[in-house]
Amino acid sequence: MTTPDFLTTIHDESARFRAALAEAPDNSVPTCPNWSTDDLLWHLADVQWFWGSIVADNVDDPENLQHPDRPTDRSAMLAAFDDASDALQQTLQTTPPGEARWMWTVDEGLHTAGYIRRRQAHEALIHRVDAELTAGQEVSAIDPALAADGVDEVVDVMYGRDHPLVTFHPGDGRVVELVATDADRRWVLQLGRETASIDGEDIDDANFRPAPNATAVATISGTAADLDLWLWNRPTNGKLIGTGDQQTLDAMNEVLAEGLQ
């Protein structure tokens, strides 16, 4: 499967996002119930401004960035989104992907302009889905290669990343396999819990780690797009099929219960 063109994805998905919200009523976002239409529009505008600034100015401490004020009306918010999105795309186009840039992940291999390209491609994709749902539109198709890469990112970075302050405790026999029926891709996950004590706060959360050599006792299968959407707690287009050990399937749902936004 070919590697997605993340720059093209950012451009196309940002355009779809904008088109969906330009004339949408200021309703509640069904996939982010605490947000309105304008909240969603400003969220992606601010995110794209932030990462465009990180790349363009090689910011090593994001606390030093002064975020722009949120406009008070839709037309000004759309103009701010256009400026932020154009600036992000231009700086990512002109910055070699291997150049080091600040990133929140522990994995220093992801502290690059190239990973920011990838992260912002998936950010735009997921919020484009949110925008179409908010506008009452049919959700546009998602390329299987892009969706499979989205599953890779969720599995390896969003959930499955290691952290020096966190201890992962695998659940005995709790191994699930995700199968993309249209992309010839599989992901084997060891479910369990991660614990930590950080800044006086005790953490004990359901989570998983990639475990490609483990033997799965349950399987969840569907298109790559539906797996990606499901992992992000967005509604799927088709039905995912879960088979095998029910307790393991339930444990996987527990991991996703908190959700990504």
Summary of the structure (lengths in Angstrom):
residues: 261
radius of gyration: 18.9
end to end distance: 27.3
largest distance: 54.3
contacts: 805
relative contact order: 0.13
helix: 47%
strand: 21%
